[in-house]
Amino acid sequence: LELQKNSATAGSSSQISLKTKEAIERLERAQPGRLADMLCASLDASVEEKQHVLCEVDLKKRLQLALELLNRQVEVLRLTGKIQSQVEGKLKNSQREYFLRQQLKAINEELGQLNGKGGGNG
C-alpha cells in the first residue's frame, strides 16, 4: 500500500480523489483483521461467502479467505474486460462491414445509373 500511496501522491490530484487517498490511509492504519473485514464487505460476493470470512476467528485463515474472494473478483473482472473487448471488436467489424456494403451498394447503384445514361445516349 505504501508504494500505491507514493505513486498516487506523485500523480496529479485529478487522477486520485481525496476519498481514495483517505481510504488508502485508513487501510494502512487498519489492523489485519479489520482489513479483511473491510475488504470482504466491499467485494462482490454472496452473503454466505462474506459471512464465512467474517465468522473465521483465525486471523491468518480470515485473511486467506478474503484474499481468495479478492483474487476471484479480480479474475472475473479480467475476464469481463476481455469478453467486452472481444464483443466491441466484433461489433466494430460488423459496423465496418455494414458501412462498406452500403458504400458498395451506393457505388453499384451509381454505376448502374451511369451505365444506363451512357447506354441510352450513345
N, C-alpha and C positions, 0 to 999 in steps of 0.2 A: 504493500500500500504506500510505503514511503516513496518508492520510485514513481508510482502513479501520481502522488501528490506533487512531487518535484516537477514532473513533466507537465502536470496540469497548471502549476503556477508559472511555468516558463512560457506557456501559450498565452494568447490574449484572453481577456475576461469574457469575451463573447463566445469562446469555444466551450468554456465550462461555467455553468451557472453558479451563483453563490450557494444555492441549495445543494448542489452536487458537492461543492467544496466542504460545506458544513457536514454533509453525510459522510464524506471520507474522513473528516476529523473525528466524528462520533465513532466510526468504525475502528479507527486507530486507538481510541481510548477504551473501547468496549472489551469486556472480559471475553475469553474464548467461548464460553457457554452462551453468553448474550449474543455474541457474533453469530453463532449457529442459529439461535432463535430468530434474530433479525433477518438473516439470510433465508431461512426457511419460510418466514412469513411473507417475504417478497417474491418467492418463486411461484411459478405457475405449476402447482402440483395439487393432487387431490387432498381433501381434508384428512383422509386416513393416512396418507403419506406424511403430511405435515405433523399430524398428531403422533405418528410413530417416532419421528425425530424429536419432537418436543418432550415426549414421555421418557426418552432414553436418559438415564441418570449418569451413566459413564460418559464423562466429557469427551474422551477420545472417540468413542463409538458415535456419540451425537455429532461431533464434527465430521466424522467419516460419512455418516448418513446424509448430512446436509450437503457435503461435497458431492456425493453421488447424485443427489437431486439437481444440484447446480450443473454438474457435468452433463446430465441427461438433457437439461433445458438448453444448454449451450449447443449440444448436438442437434436437438430439434430445431433451434434457430438457424444453425448452419445449413441443415437440410432444407428448411423452409426457404432460405435465401437462394440456395442452389436451384430448387424447383421453380421458384418465382423467376429467377434469371432465365431458366430454360423456357418457361412459358412466354416471357416477354420476348425472347429471341424468336420463338415460333410465331408469335403474333406479328412481330416486325416483318418477318419473312412473308407471312400471309398478306399483310398490308402492302408490302412491296410488290408481291406478285399480282395482287389485285390492281394496284396502280399501273403496273407495266402492262397488264392485259387491257386495261381501259385505254391506255395510250395507244397500244397496238390496234385496238378496235377503232379508235378515232382516226388513226393513220390509214387503216384499211378503208374506212368509210370515205375519207378524203381522197384516197387514190381511186376508189370506185367512182366518185363524183367527177374527178379529173378525167378518168378514162371515158366516162360516159359523155362528158362535154367534148373531149378531144375527138372521140369516135363520131359524134353527131355532126361536128363542124367540118370534118376532113373528108 
